[in-house]
Amino acid sequence: MKNLRKIFIFTLIFTPYALVGATGSGLGNPIGYASIQALLTAILDIVVKIGVPVLVLALVWVGFMFVKAQGVPAELETAKKAFFYTCIGAGVVLGAKVIQEALCATIQGLGSTLPCS
């Protein structure tokens, strides 16, 4: 039983290596991006594309909270906190893209040949 388990584990571990060696091809890039920088830029673009509509919906919801409060102090405080955190979220989402663009411009200005887009 122990030998059967060892053979099974050995087979699971070394079968992919044997298949790669048998076909003569190496492992391909499953992500499809040439560098980590390109992958991170793509992730940041997705976050911004999703984050901006979410921020707009959050601002609409905060406006609704202010209207719904009708001068009640406790509800106004809740709406103010929601507005504050929505502004912080907007700063983080949009600020990350601005920082990335500024760093890319600085790196390219120094004469680097790294792709920044």
Buried (B, 14 or more C-beta within 10 A) or exposed (E): EEEEEEEEEEEEEEEEEEEEEEEEEEEEEEEEEEEEBBEEBEEBEEBBEEBBEEBEEBBEEBEEBBEEBEEEEEBBEBBBEBBEEBBEBBEEBBEBBEEBEEEBEEBEEEEEEEEBE
